[in-house]
Amino acid sequence: MKAHVVTKTLPSDLGPLTDAQLAEIAELLRLLGEPSRLRVLLACLAEPAPVGEIAARVELPRGLVSHHLRMLRAGRFLRATRHGKQMIYASVDDRVRCILVDLVAHVVKPPTDDQEEGT
């Protein structure tokens, strides 16, 4: 599934953001600012999986991965669904995927001067 959203302006129906909303956005960005946590989130976007499989994918200790998963769930980036004795972690919705796809594209393939000007 391809997900790509380019938004140049905020939708007008959002209205001005409150200080509380700005603080929440800053906190969500802070959660994404830790490289190993970001690796865990990207692994969950690639394919939903239990903690042990995620730990193997990102080559991090299971306890650290569990900690990151708890934080990402609290930030509403991930959801966990019980399958038998295991919890399977996946992205909450396509908005999370779009945010990360755009961030990765921003780093991997920076816009050219023509793209920045919108031509």
Phi and psi in degrees as a GROMACS rama.xvg file:
@    title "Ramachandran Plot"
@    xaxis  label "Phi"
@    yaxis  label "Psi"
@TYPE xy
-92.0722  133.791  LYS-2
-132.268  118.667  ALA-3
-149.615  124.032  HIS-4
-126.845  129.812  VAL-5
-119.564  116.308  VAL-6
-122.223  117.585  THR-7
-86.3711  -28.5594  LYS-8
-133.626  158.068  THR-9
-73.5339  141.867  LEU-10
-57.6452  137.84  PRO-11
-65.7466  -25.1822  SER-12
-75.4302  -6.00197  ASP-13
-71.9003  -30.483  LEU-14
71.1091  -179.642  GLY-15
-70.3878  143.518  PRO-16
-79.5418  140.875  LEU-17
-79.765  165.95  THR-18
-59.9927  -37.9142  ASP-19
-64.8203  -41.0884  ALA-20
-66.3811  -41.5881  GLN-21
-62.439  -39.9616  LEU-22
-64.8477  -38.8785  ALA-23
-66.2827  -42.1239  GLU-24
-61.2388  -43.721  ILE-25
-60.9943  -39.8012  ALA-26
-66.061  -40.6095  GLU-27
-63.5633  -41.5211  LEU-28
-65.9522  -35.1492  LEU-29
-63.114  -40.0578  ARG-30
-59.2175  -36.9286  LEU-31
-79.3921  -9.27649  LEU-32
-80.5263  -3.67768  GLY-33
-99.1315  116.23  GLU-34
-55.0548  -43.2397  PRO-35
-69.7609  -33.0131  SER-36
-66.6299  -39.5447  ARG-37
-64.7712  -38.7509  LEU-38
-61.2225  -40.7835  ARG-39
-62.9446  -45.6889  VAL-40
-62.5691  -45.5402  LEU-41
-61.8578  -36.752  LEU-42
-63.935  -37.068  ALA-43
-70.6319  -30.7186  CYS-44
-72.1172  -34.3207  LEU-45
-61.4928  -44.3211  ALA-46
-166.951  128.236  GLU-47
-55.7127  142.812  PRO-48
-160.566  161.81  ALA-49
-78.1977  166.215  PRO-50
-56.9619  -41.4757  VAL-51
-62.255  -40.8501  GLY-52
-68.7885  -40.0984  GLU-53
-62.4381  -44.551  ILE-54
-58.6297  -40.7646  ALA-55
-66.7318  -41.1327  ALA-56
-60.8206  -43.7013  ARG-57
-95.7518  -2.02896  VAL-58
55.3693  50.1342  GLU-59
-126.55  155.205  LEU-60
-59.8886  142.464  PRO-61
-55.1743  -41.0657  ARG-62
-62.6193  -40.7904  GLY-63
-66.8164  -41.2364  LEU-64
-62.7709  -42.1415  VAL-65
-59.7901  -41.6879  SER-66
-60.7981  -48.1282  HIS-67
-63.0147  -39.8946  HIS-68
-62.365  -40.8794  LEU-69
-60.5882  -44.5641  ARG-70
-66.1732  -40.2251  MET-71
-69.5586  -32.2945  LEU-72
-68.626  -42.7758  ARG-73
-62.2298  -32.6386  ALA-74
-82.8779  1.48375  GLY-75
64.9193  29.353  ARG-76
-87.8444  -32.6556  PHE-77
-125.389  156.674  LEU-78
-124.982  155.506  ARG-79
-121.075  134.309  ALA-80
-123.92  130.786  THR-81
-79.0826  128.798  ARG-82
-125.789  99.4086  HIS-83
65.7139  -122.564  GLY-84
-91.2137  -6.18099  LYS-85
-105.036  150.142  GLN-86
-99.6932  129.855  MET-87
-104.854  127.871  ILE-88
-102.748  134.842  TYR-89
-149.255  164.208  ALA-90
-67.2655  150.151  SER-91
-65.9229  -45.4691  VAL-92
-161.959  -179.704  ASP-93
-68.6555  -18.9911  ASP-94
-62.9146  -39.6216  ARG-95
-62.2557  -46.7332  VAL-96
-59.4168  -44.4424  ARG-97
-62.5199  -42.4654  CYS-98
-58.0347  -48.6866  ILE-99
-71.956  -38.2759  LEU-100
-60.588  -44.0908  VAL-101
-66.1487  -39.9082  ASP-102
-64.9127  -44.5761  LEU-103
-62.7116  -45.0255  VAL-104
-61.675  -36.3585  ALA-105
-61.6919  -36.0579  HIS-106
-85.2639  -45.5827  VAL-107
-72.5557  -40.4694  VAL-108
-133.098  82.8301  LYS-109
-60.0833  148.095  PRO-110
-65.4601  147.577  PRO-111
-78.9445  169.226  THR-112
-58.233  -38.0994  ASP-113
-63.7836  -40.4667  ASP-114
-67.6559  -36.247  GLN-115
-65.146  -32.4928  GLU-116
-84.2394  -7.60713  GLU-117
82.5204  19.4322  GLY-118
